Amino acid sequence: MASQLLNQEHEFHIPVMGTAFTIDTPLKVAQFGISSVVSLCDDELCEEMRQHYSSLFKFDYEAITEDDDDFRGKRITAYLNLLDRVVTDQIDRIKQESFDDSKSDLVMYFTLLPDTSLVKHAYVEMLNEDDVVIKEKLQAELREMVKPGSIDVNIMTKLDRDTYDKQAQKRDSYYSDAISALRGFANSTLNASIIFSAGFNRRLFAYLENCVDFFPDKQGHIKKRVVLKVSDFRSSLTQGKFLAKKGIWVSEYRIESGLNCGGHAFATDGYLMGPILEEFRVQKKELVSSLFLIYNETLSKLNKHTLESMPLVDITVQGGIGTANENRFLIDHYKVKRTGWATPFLLVPDVTLLDDETRMVLLNAEEKDLYLSPVSPLGVPFNTVRNTLSEQQKYERFENGRPGSPCPKGYLVSNTEFSKKPVCTASIFYQRRKIKELESLNLDPEILKESIALVVAKSCLCEDLAAGALLKNDITNKRPLKSAVCPGPNLAYFSRLASLKDMIGHIYGRLNLLNDKYRPNLFISELKMYLSYFKTEVSKVSETASSIELKYIQGFKDNLLDGISYYDELIPKLVNETHRYRDKMTLELYELKSDLQKLVAQHSAFFLPVVQTVV
């Protein structure tokens, strides 16, 4: 029986959330076959969590300090090895438990599986079996099917700070933040995937050539796999080709909504999730086959093991999914392997790590409290919630004449306005100097006030996104800890704490955790966000705009209209939704199209054909 069962996986994964909210999630869900993602941004946090769990599990612990060579990479390796060890022990324990104990983790493992799972069917078959001998045989086979969820990791490719030695000399790129984190994962015992998000990083991707676990072994198994978080098909093909030419296979393309997500929001040029998914659905075979030819040729040139057959490639999707019907439609219609559910799990205390006070802020948040903010020092829009402890501390510092953060970690440094060495725009160093500069410009009082507000808006995300993990675990820290959090706007429709079992039940349609607020379809929600974003972009265009600027907003508008037309044809295919639901969605789509057309009419001069002068 066991050899015939193919679908052993859950139909969802838990994506990375902030730097800390999923830092120990594998210890809570991997034993139930659920995959989750750990951020590798903060090596200091990894070390603090390793010390915490070493004490909890009675493991030997030896600190890795900043005096150690390659301390960042070594800290990450040590923490990931701890996660791997604990999850392995959990699986070994579960396999020894009894099926007769309804509260055992063994029973929980099979109970949580989706009803579409063949393994779940085998479990139900065992429960209904009356013959004792056959029942015991089926139970033995089921125990062998218990597999851990993957302990995957994430690197945000833009966070690749160069580091400096104690003499303030820049060190070799070998010690850069992203490359050190990659090396930390590569040297770990994990059999898992690394998710690269936020775009292309040439030197980081090139470093993969130095890591043997990313190449196939004699049996064709790739121990450490590459996943690209993407927002369009073209960039996926570009990055896939670059990696294939290095002998690196992309095992998964993880499509994420540009705006309907938590944390940093990387907006596309008006490309919407539906059309992007459609392009992947239609062109996946072409994408994979073209890359496989390049990949195998490269492996041969590198004297590596080549593959006789094409490795598996998964397409997954995440960002704003909120109902079982949406989950089912994405899997069935677009043939995605899994969906990603992030923000709703911030209300599941036994899955994500967050201090109680901040979780209550999330619990009580309404639509008006969830917004796309300017708080990130990277200058990228950032989804967050109002009234966090981090926000309160930030403005208290400003009002007390001490704007900015001490910048104890410095992962987000990028600005060189006032120094040769990059600094963070949320730091005391930068904000004091920038405010002083603004005050010297003799600006109109209102303009000065607005300009200073933009400076002060930046938050210390390195410190504050990690604070909740330390506060929740009573981990001592010499610095004042105030939590920040970065939910997506989808949180507005969830307003009660839930257990892991209940949230999985919601995902699979066994119960409903949504509140009574009206919730638009995820495609409509994203379109609303893009239209709002587009209005802001249009407002930035002046009468002296360049042809490049005009081409950008023209293309953005065209992509939105193409997306609206696509959704108009898609709505009748939402067969699991009611007629009333589809009619409402059609009306909303019409209203959004009308809003877009009015915007274009108001700024008609900007949307005339751009005439290029030929010299």
N, C-alpha and C positions, 0 to 999 in steps of 0.2 A: 504493500500500500504506500509506504513512505516514498519510494522511488518514483511513484506516479504523480506526486503532489508538487506542483511547480510554484504556485502563488503562495509564498510564505510571508509576504511583507504586508505591513500596514500601507494604507493608501495615502498617508500623509507623513510629513516630517516636521520637526520643529526647527525653524531657521535660527540663525544667530540673532540675538537681541542685545544691543548695546555692547559694552565690554564685560558686563558682569551678570546680566540677568539669566544667561544660559551657561555661565562658567562652570557650574556643576550639574547641569541638567542631565547629562548622561548617567550619573549615579542614581537618578530618580526614574529614568524611563528606559534606558537601554536594556535592562533586564526583562522588559516586556516586549522587546523586539522593535522598539521605536527609535528611530534615528534622530539625532539632534546635533547642533553645531555650537562649538566653543570658539569664542573670539581669542585670537592670539595677539591682540593689540598690546595688552598690559602685562608685561612679564612680572612686574612687582606684585600685581594681584595674583597671578599664577603661583608665585612663591608663597604668598600669604595663605592662599587656599591649600597649597600642599602641606604647609606646616599645620594648618587647622585639621585637615583630614588625616595626616600622619598621627597626630595626637589622638584623634577619635578612633582610628582603627588600630592603634598600637603599633604603627610602623616605625622603623628607624628613620630619623630625620637629621640631615646635616645641611645647614643653611648654605645657599649659593649666594654669595654677596657680590657687590659691584667691583670688588677687588679681584674676582676671578676672571680669567680670560674667557671671552665669549659667554659672559654670565647670562645674557638675554636668551641665547639659544639653549643653554644648559638648563635654565629655569623652566623653559617651556617643555623641553624633553622630559624632565623629571616629573612635571605635573601631569603630562599626558600619559606617562608610564604608570603613574598612580591610578589614574582613571581606568586605564586598561586592566590593571591588576584587580581593582575592586569589582569591575563589571564581570570579569572572568570568574571571580569567586562567587558573585551573585548567581550567575548562570549555573555553576556547579551545584550551588545550594538548592536552587529551584528544581533542578532535575531529580533531586533526592526527596522532594516533598510528595505528599500524598494527594491523589485526586479526590479522596474522600473528605478532605478538609476544605469546605467551601470558601474559607477565608485565606487559603494559602496563595502564595504568589504564583504557584504553578497553575492553579485554577484561574487566577486573574489573567495570566499570560494568554490563555486561550479564549477567555471570556471577552477580552478587549478587542480581539481580532474582528475585522469587518465580516459581515455575513457572506460576502463574495469570496472570502478566502477558502481555498480548498483544504487548508489545514483546519480551519474552523469546522468545515463539514466533517472532517475526520474525527474531530473532537466530539461533535454531536453524535456521530455514528457510535463512538465508544460509549457515550452516556446511555444510548438506547440499547446497547448490547446486553443480553441476559446471560449468555453463556460465560461462566467465570474464566475459563481457560482462554477463550477468544478475547475477552475483555482485558485480561492481563497482557496479552500479546499486543493488543492495540495501544494500551497505555505505554508499553515499552517503546513502541514505534513513535508515539507522540513525544515522549521525553527526548528522543533523538532529534526531533524537529525544533526543539527550543533553541533559538538562535538570538544572540544579542542584536539590538539595534546598533547602527554604526556610530562611533564617536568621531564625528567629522569636525573639521576646524575651518576657521575663516581668517583670511588676510584681506584687509581693505588696501588694495594696491597703491592708493594715493598716499597712504601713511608709510612712507619709506624714508624717514629722516636719516640723514647722515649723522654719524656720531663722532664725538671728539674725545681725545685722551685728556689726562689731567693737566697737560701742558697747553690745552686748547688747540691742539693740532687735529685736523680732520683725519679720521681713520679710514682705512681702505673700505670700499663698498661691501666687502665681506662682512663687515660689522653693521651695515645699515639695518634699520629696524625691520623692514619687510624680509630681507634676505636672512637675517638672524632668526626670525620667526619661522620662516620656511625650513631652515636648517634644523630648528628645534623639532618640528614635526617630522622631518625626514629621518632624524636619528631616533625617533621614538619606536616603541614596539607595536604601535597601532597598525591595523589593517583597515584603512579608512580613506576618506577623501579630503582634499583641501579645496575649499571654495574660494576662488579669487573674485572679489567684487570691486566695483568702482573703476573698471576699465583696464586698459593695456599698460603694462609696466615692462619695458623691454629687458632691463637688466635683471629684474626679478624672474621673469620667465626663462631667460637664458640660464639662470643659475640651476634650473631643474636638471640640466645636463649632468650636474655633479652628484646627483642623488640617485643611487642605483635602484631604490625601491619603486621609482616611477617608470622603470622599464620592465617588460614582461620577462618572466622566468622561463625555464624549459617547457613548462606545462601551459604557457601562455597567460599565467595569472599575473596581474599587476597589483602588487600589495598596496601601493599608495597611488591613489587616482586623482586626477584633476577635474574639477568642476568649475565651469565659468558661469558667474551670475551675469546675465545679459538682458538687454532691453530692446534689441532689434536683431534681425537675421544677418544683416551685412557685417556688423562688427563681430558677430559670432564666427562667421566664415573667415574673416581676416585673422582673428586671434587663433582659430583652429588651425589655419594653415601655418602660421608662425610656429606654433607648438609642434605640429606634425613634422616640420622641417628640422626640429630639434630631437625628433624621435619620441615625442610626448603625445599621448593620446588623451583627448578630452572625452571623459566617460559620461558627462552629463552637462547639458545646457539648462541652467536654472533661470527661467524667465521671471522677472519681477516687474511689477508695475512701477513706472517711473515716479509717480506721485502718491499713489494709494498704498503706502507702506509706512513702517516706522523708521525713526532715525533719519539719516541723510537721504534726501530725495533728489535723484538724478533724472530730471525731466528729459524726455525725448523731444524731438522737434515735432511734436504733435502726433507721433505714432501711438496708437492706442493698443491695449492689451489684446483685444479680440483679433484684429488684423495681424498682429505679430504672431499670435498663436496659430492662426490660419497659415501663415507663410511657413512656419516650422512644420506644420502638419503636412503640407503639400510638398515641401522641398527637403524633408529630412533625409530621405534615401539618397538624393543627389548630393547633399552635404556630406553625409557619412562616407559614401563610396569614393568621392573625390579626395577626401582627406586620407582614407585608408591607403590609397595608392602612394601618396606622398610619404605617409607614415612608414609603410613597409620598406620602401626604397631607402629611407633614411636609416632605419634599423639595420639594413643590410650593409650600408656604407660604414656604420659605426661598429660593425661586427657584433651586433646584438642579436638576440633571438627574434626571428621574424615570426609572423603569425600566419597560419594557414587560412583561418577564417576571420572575419571582421569582428572586433570586440563589440560588446553591447554599448549602445549609446542611449541614455535616457533623456527625455525632455520632461522637465517638471515646471511648475508654475506656482507663484506665490504673490500675495499682495491684495488685501482687502476681501478675501473669501470669508463668508460669514454664515452660510447655510449648507445643509446637507445636499440640497438640490443643486446649488452652485458647484459644490465639490464633485458631485456625480456627473454633472454636465461637462465640466472641464476634463474629467477622465475619459468619459465615453465619447464626446464629440471630437476633442482635439487629440485623443490617444496619448495623453500625458501619463507618465509612470506614477507620479505622486503629486500631491499639492502640498504647499507649505502654509502652516498656520502659526503665526507668531503672536501678534498683539492680544488675541483672546487668552493666551496662556499666561499673560501678566496677571490675570485674575485667578490663577491656579497656584496657590502657595506651595503645593507639593511638587511643582515642576520648575518654577522660576524662582530666582533669588532676589529678594527686594525687602527693604525694611517695611515694617507694618504701617508706619505713618504715610509713606509714599504710596503704598498699595491702596490705602484708603482714599487718597487723592484721586487715584485712577477709578476706584469704585464709584465715586460720586461725580466723576467728570461728565459733562454734557457736551453736546456738539460744539457749542461756542467756546468751550475750554480747550478743545483740541485744534491745533493750528499749525500751519507751516511757518516756522519762525526763522529769524536771522541769527539765532544764538550760536551757531557753529563757527569756530575760528577759521574753518576752511573756506568760509564764504559760500558754502553750499546750503540751500534751504534745508531746514531740519524739522521734522515732525515731532512735536512735543505737546505737553499739557501745561496749563497755567497753574500758578500757585504752588510750585514745588519748593522744597526747602532750599534748593540751589538758587532758584530765582529770588527768593526772599533775601538770602545772604548776599547775592550779587548787588542788589539795590541798596541794602543796608550799608555795604562797604562804600558805595558811591556817595550816599547821603552823609556818611561820616568823613568824607574827604579822602577816602582811601580806595579809589576805584581799581578794579582788576584783581586777579588772583596771583598768588606767589609762584604759580606755574611749577609745582613740584615734580611733575613727570615729563612734560614737554613733548609728548608724542605728536602734537598738532602744530608744531612750529613751522612757519612758512614765510613770515614777513621780514623784510630787510630794509624798511624805511629808515630806521634809526640805528641800525647796527649791521655789521658785515655778517655776523652769525645770525641765522634765522631765529626769530622769536615768535611767540604766540600772541595773537591779537586780543586774547582774553587776559593777558598777563598785566601785572602792575607796571612793568617796564614799558610796555607798548602804550597802554591806555593813558598813563600820566603824560607821556610825551605827545601823544596824538591830541589829547584834550588841550594841552598847552599850545600846540600849534594852531588848533582851530580858534582858540581865544585870541591869538595874535593877528588873525586875518580881518578883524573889524567887520565881521559878518552881521547881517540883520539879526536881531535877537532871536526871532523865531527860527530862522535857518540855523543859527548857532545851536539852539536848543535841540533841534531835530538831529543835527550832525553829531552832537555829543551823545544823544540817545542811541544812535546807531553804533557808536563805539562801545558804550557801556552794555549794550545788549549781548555781547559775546560772553559765553559761559565757559567755565573750566570743565569741559566735558571729560577730559582724562581723569580728573580727580572725582568729579561728582557722579559720573555714571558708574563708578566702581564703589562709591560710598555705601550704597544700599547693601552690598554683599558683606561689607565689613561690619556695618551696624547690626544686620540680622544675625551674624555669627559671633557677635561680641568680640571681634578682633580689634585689639587696641591699636590706636594710631595717634601719633603726636599732633597731627593736624586736625582742625575742626572739620568734621565730616557732615556734609549736607548733600542729600541725594538729588540727582536729576533723573529723569526717565523719558523715554522716547517712543510712546505708543503711536500707532497709526490711527487715523480718524475712525476706523472701524470699531474702535473701543466704545464709541458712544452708544452702540446697540447692545452692549453687554454690561450689566450693572449688578452682578452678584458674584461672590466668590464661588468657585466650583472645585470639585475634586478632579483628579486625572480621569477617573472612570466616567464622570459626568461629561467632561469636555470631549472625550472620545465618543461618548454616546451622542453628543450634539453633532459632531463631525459626520458620524455615520447615520444620523437620522433616527436614533433611538429615543431621543428626547430633545427639547428645545430650550436653550439657555438665553435666547434673545429677550430683551425687555419689550415693552409695549410701543416703543417709538417706531414710527414708520421708517423702514430701511429700504432704500432703492437697491436694485440689482447692482452687483459689483461693477459691471461695465458702465452703467449709468453714473455711479458714484465717481468712477475714475474720469469719465468724460466731463462731469461738472468741475472737477479739480483742474483738469487741463484747460477748460474754458476760462476759469478764474485766473489761472496762471497766464494764459494768453492775453487776457485783458491787461494784466500788469506789464507784460512784454510790449504790447502795443503802446501803452502809455509812456514808455521810455523812448519811443521813436520821435525824433524831432523833424522839423521841416527840412533840415539840412542832412537828413539821413543818407548814408552811403548806399550804393547799390547792393552791397553785401547785406546790410541790415534789412533793406527792403526785400531782398530775395529770401532772407530767413523768415520774416513774418508771412510772406506770401506762401512759402513752402509749409509753414506751420498751419496756416489756414487750410490749405489744400489737403493736408494730411488729416486734419480734423473732419473735414467734409467727407473724405473717403471713408473714415472710420464710422461716421454717422450713417452713410449709405450701407456699409457692411452690416451694422447692427440692425438696420431696418429689415434687411433680408434674413438676419439671424433669429429675430424674435419668434417667428412662427415655429422654429426648431426647438424652442424651450418647452418640450412636450410634458415635462414633469411639473411645470408651473400651471396655475389656473388661467382660464381665459381672462379673468379680471386682472390678474397680475400682468399678463402680456399686454392687455389694453392699456394699463397704467404705464407700462414701460414704453409703449409706442407714443403715448401722449407726452411723456417726459422727454423722449428723444426729439419729438417735433418742437417742443418748447426750447430745448437747448440749441437746436439748429436755427430756430428763429432768433435767439439771442446772439448767436454767432453772426448771422446775416446782418443784424442791426449794428453790431460792432463794426463790421466791415464797411457798411454804408456810412457810418459816422466818420470813418477814417479812410474814405474812398481814395484819397490822393496817395495813400501809402500802398494801395493794392493795385495800382495801375501796372501794366507790364513794364518791367525794368529794361530800358534800352541800353545796351552796351555799346560804347563808342569804340570803333575799330580804328586804330592808328596805322 
